[in-house]
């Protein structure tokens, strides 16, 4: 697979899986033995089914969810993505500071995601997001 092919898979992940909530697409673009590193998960998420369940829980938190990709940079088996998410909270949101009632509140945040590919599928992902900015926007911290 080329770097451009890998970038297309990253776009598909954000547009189809997250923004359009089509979790069935994961099987086409993510390796069965994937490893996902996310800030809200204390340990890496291992395996496609565990990742699918984690995304189901994440997307249940938001009534609306959209992604804007600002930059995609690829080299060899990696693609780095600078992006922002815009969402409306449905109820409670869990941060590293605990659980917060934020129902109906909109929030935006920037993030960096790095993807490692193997055999044309996402094998590993690392996510870093501006959680402090989210806490301030949601008035959890002032």
C-alpha positions in Angstrom: 0.0 0.0 0.0 1.2 3.5 -0.8 1.3 6.4 1.6 -1.7 7.9 -0.3 -3.6 4.7 0.2 -2.9 4.9 4.0 -4.0 8.5 4.1 -7.3 7.6 2.4 -7.9 4.9 5.0 -7.3 7.6 7.8 -9.8 9.9 6.1 -12.3 7.0 5.8 -11.8 6.2 9.5 -12.8 9.7 10.5 -15.5 10.4 7.9 -17.2 7.0 7.8 -16.6 5.4 11.2 -16.6 8.4 13.6 -18.6 11.1 11.9 -21.2 8.8 10.3 -21.1 6.2 13.1 -20.6 3.3 10.6 -18.7 1.0 13.0 -19.1 -1.9 10.5 -16.4 -0.3 8.4 -13.8 -1.0 11.0 -13.5 -4.6 9.8 -12.4 -3.3 6.4 -9.7 -0.8 7.6 -8.5 -2.0 11.0 -6.4 -5.1 11.7 -8.0 -7.8 13.9 -5.0 -7.6 16.4 -4.9 -3.8 16.5 -3.5 -1.9 19.4 -5.2 1.5 20.2 -3.7 4.0 22.7 -6.3 6.6 23.8 -6.1 9.1 26.7 -9.3 7.9 28.3 -8.2 4.3 28.4 -5.8 3.4 31.2 -4.4 0.5 29.1 -4.1 0.0 25.4 -7.2 -1.3 23.7 -6.3 -4.6 22.1 -8.2 -6.2 19.2 -10.8 -5.1 16.7 -13.8 -6.2 18.8 -12.5 -4.3 21.9 -11.8 -1.2 19.8 -15.3 -1.4 18.2 -16.9 -1.6 21.7 -14.8 1.3 22.9 -15.9 3.5 20.0 -19.5 2.6 20.6 -19.2 3.9 24.2 -17.3 7.0 23.0 -19.9 7.8 20.3 -22.8 7.3 22.8 -21.5 10.3 24.7 -22.2 12.7 21.8 -25.5 13.5 20.0 -23.5 15.2 17.3 -19.9 14.5 16.2 -17.8 15.9 13.3 -14.1 15.9 12.4 -12.1 18.4 10.5 -8.7 17.1 9.2 -6.2 19.9 9.0 -3.0 18.0 8.1 -2.2 14.4 7.0 1.5 13.5 6.8 2.7 10.1 5.8 6.0 8.3 5.7 6.6 4.5 5.3 4.0 2.7 7.4 2.8 5.8 9.4 0.3 8.5 8.9 0.1 11.5 11.3 -3.1 13.5 11.5 -3.7 17.0 13.0 -7.4 17.4 13.4 -10.2 18.9 15.4 -13.5 17.4 16.6 -16.7 19.3 17.2 -19.4 17.6 19.3 -22.5 18.0 21.4 -22.6 16.1 24.7 -25.5 13.8 25.3 -25.1 13.3 29.1 -22.1 12.5 31.2 -18.5 12.7 30.0 -15.6 11.0 31.7 -12.3 12.8 31.8 -9.1 12.0 33.7 -10.6 14.2 36.5 -13.8 12.1 36.8 -17.4 12.1 35.5 -19.1 15.3 34.6 -22.7 16.2 33.7 -22.4 18.1 30.5 -25.7 17.2 28.7 -26.4 19.5 25.7 -23.2 21.4 25.9 -21.1 21.7 22.7 -17.4 21.2 22.8 -14.5 21.3 20.3 -11.0 20.0 20.7 -7.8 19.6 18.8 -6.0 16.3 18.6 -3.1 14.5 17.0 -3.5 10.9 15.9 -0.7 8.7 14.6 -1.5 5.5 12.7 0.7 2.6 12.0 -0.3 0.4 9.0 0.3 -3.3 8.3 -1.0 -5.0 5.2 -3.3 -2.1 4.2 -5.0 -1.8 7.6 -4.6 0.2 10.7 -2.5 -1.9 13.1 -1.9 0.7 15.8 -3.1 4.2 16.7 -1.9 6.8 19.3 -4.2 9.7 20.2 -3.3 12.9 22.1 -6.1 15.4 22.6 -6.5 18.8 24.3 -8.4 17.5 27.3 -7.6 20.7 29.3 -9.2 22.8 26.6 -12.3 20.6 26.8 -12.5 20.9 30.6 -12.3 24.7 30.3 -14.9 24.9 27.5 -17.3 22.7 29.5 -16.8 24.9 32.5 -15.5 22.0 34.6 -12.3 24.0 35.2 -12.3 27.8 35.3 
